[in-house]
Amino acid sequence: MRDERVPVLGLVDLGFHELGHLVMYLVPISELLTAAMGSVLQCAVPLGLAGYFLAMRHDRLAAAVCLAWAATSLRDASVYVADAPHERLELIGGEHDWAFVLGSDGLDRLHQAGAIAGAIRGTGAIVLAAAVVLVAVEVRNPSLPERRARTRRAGTGARPGDPSPSR
């Protein structure tokens, strides 16, 4: 596996990451939470969208795409957390969020960063597996085209029992 971000998705994630910081600057609760909220929101947005598509729209394929996106966001966040003790990543400005969150405890910081990064990466692997399962379920039982056809019929203003429009 290459240690590179997905080009466009990386920029979208960066936008949500910075938005997480901005929201917490506007609602100041704690500096640690403000620092961590960038990575949190970066991963929470695609997870939330996956939940929406699955629960509200019953669209497994859209949910799977969002879960795959979330998995890449989690992987990127794990790389960022793992870098905290070293601060080698090129950042767009400011301090390293996770270096601030973890403090300056030397080897303990290295251990914490590794443990947190591993947990985030493992969560990303589970999320990616869930995306694959959703795709497999959809391929095995494709209800999406039928659902779209019903939505199109419902959008014509026809009521149940009305005669079907002539072709």
C-alpha positions in Angstrom: 0.0 0.0 0.0 1.3 3.4 -0.9 1.5 6.2 1.7 -0.2 8.8 -0.5 -3.5 10.5 -0.2 -6.3 10.2 -2.7 -5.7 13.4 -4.7 -9.1 15.1 -4.7 -10.4 13.4 -1.6 -7.3 14.6 0.3 -8.3 18.2 -0.4 -11.9 17.6 0.6 -10.7 15.9 3.8 -8.4 18.9 4.4 -11.4 21.2 4.1 -13.4 19.3 6.6 -10.4 19.0 8.9 -9.9 22.8 9.0 -13.7 23.2 9.3 -13.5 21.1 12.5 -11.0 23.5 14.0 -13.0 26.5 12.9 -16.2 25.3 14.5 -14.4 24.6 17.7 -12.7 28.1 17.6 -16.3 29.6 17.4 -17.5 27.4 20.3 -14.4 27.3 22.5 -14.7 24.4 24.9 -11.1 23.3 25.2 -7.9 23.7 23.3 -7.3 20.0 23.2 -10.7 19.4 21.7 -10.1 22.2 19.2 -6.9 20.5 18.1 -8.4 17.0 17.8 -11.6 18.2 16.2 -10.0 18.6 12.8 -9.3 14.8 12.5 -12.6 14.0 14.1 -14.7 16.0 11.7 -12.6 14.8 8.7 -13.6 11.2 9.6 -17.1 11.9 10.9 -18.4 13.6 7.8 -18.1 10.6 5.5 -19.3 8.3 8.3 -22.3 10.5 8.8 -23.1 10.6 5.1 -22.8 6.8 5.0 -25.3 6.5 7.8 -27.7 8.9 6.0 -27.5 7.0 2.8 -28.0 3.6 4.6 -30.7 4.6 7.1 -32.6 7.3 5.3 -32.2 6.5 1.6 -31.6 2.8 1.8 -28.9 3.2 -0.8 -26.2 0.6 0.0 -24.0 1.6 -2.9 -23.9 5.3 -1.9 -23.3 4.2 1.7 -20.4 2.0 0.6 -18.8 4.8 -1.3 -19.0 7.0 1.7 -17.6 4.2 3.9 -14.7 3.8 1.5 -14.1 7.5 1.8 -14.3 7.3 5.6 -11.7 4.5 5.5 -9.3 6.7 3.5 -9.9 9.6 5.9 -9.2 7.3 8.9 -6.0 6.1 7.3 -4.9 9.6 6.6 -5.7 10.6 10.2 -3.7 7.6 11.5 -0.7 8.8 9.5 -1.1 12.3 11.0 -1.4 10.9 14.6 1.6 8.6 14.1 3.7 11.6 12.9 3.0 13.6 16.1 6.2 12.6 17.9 8.4 13.3 14.9 6.5 16.2 13.2 7.9 15.4 9.8 4.8 15.9 7.7 4.5 19.0 5.7 1.6 21.0 7.1 -0.2 24.0 5.6 0.5 26.1 8.7 0.5 26.2 12.4 1.4 23.6 14.9 0.9 19.8 14.6 -2.5 19.2 16.1 -1.6 15.8 17.5 1.7 16.9 18.8 -0.2 19.4 20.9 -2.9 16.9 21.9 -0.3 14.3 23.1 2.0 16.8 24.8 5.7 16.5 25.1 6.3 13.4 27.1 9.1 11.9 24.9 8.9 8.1 24.7 5.4 8.0 26.3 4.2 10.3 23.5 5.7 8.0 20.9 3.9 5.0 22.5 0.6 7.0 22.7 0.8 8.2 19.1 1.5 4.6 17.9 -1.4 3.2 19.9 -3.9 5.8 18.8 -2.7 5.7 15.2 -3.0 1.9 15.2 -6.5 2.0 16.6 -7.5 4.6 14.0 -6.0 2.5 11.2 -7.7 -0.6 12.4 -11.0 1.2 12.5 -10.4 2.3 8.9 -9.8 -1.3 7.9 -13.1 -2.4 9.6 -14.9 0.5 7.9 -13.5 -0.5 4.5 -14.5 -4.1 5.1 -18.1 -2.9 5.9 -18.0 -1.0 2.5 -17.0 -4.2 0.7 -19.8 -6.1 2.5 -22.4 -3.5 1.4 -21.3 -3.7 -2.2 -21.4 -7.5 -2.0 -24.9 -7.4 -0.6 -26.1 -5.0 -3.2 -24.6 -7.0 -6.0 -26.2 -10.1 -4.7 -29.6 -8.4 -4.1 -29.7 -5.3 -6.4 -32.8 -3.3 -5.3 -31.4 0.1 -6.4 -32.8 0.1 -9.9 -36.2 -1.0 -8.7 -36.2 1.7 -6.0 -35.2 4.3 -8.6 -38.0 3.2 -10.9 -40.5 3.6 -8.1 -39.2 7.0 -7.2 -39.5 8.1 -10.9 -43.1 6.8 -11.0 -43.9 8.6 -7.7 -42.4 11.8 -9.0 -44.9 11.9 -12.0 -47.7 12.9 -9.7 -49.5 9.6 -10.3 -51.4 8.2 -7.4 -51.8 4.5 -6.6 -54.7 3.1 -8.6 -54.5 5.8 -11.4 -54.2 4.4 -14.9 -50.6 4.2 -16.0 -49.6 6.9 -18.5 -49.6 5.9 -22.1 -46.4 5.5 -23.9 
